[in-house]
């Protein structure tokens, strides 16, 4: 079961992802007119005057808002043991 902070993170990420998907579809179809319901959602996210901002810039702004929600997995690299090469190994 997810704890409250995980649920909030998922909901926030889902909301941003839905808006991002809509904006990407608008951009893909070369739409320049922003639907009112999308503009309202962007205003709720804190983007002022979304009708005056080009769709590609809106995509970048929403994508930047999404970044803090993403989990970064740090992969720990193991140290490799280096073989000691003896001077009399026969290599010329």
Secondary structure as GFF3:
##gff-version 3
##sequence-region A 1 92
A	DSSP	alpha_helix	4	28	.	.	.	ID=ss1
A	DSSP	alpha_helix	36	45	.	.	.	ID=ss2
A	DSSP	three_ten_helix	50	52	.	.	.	ID=ss3
A	DSSP	alpha_helix	55	67	.	.	.	ID=ss4
###
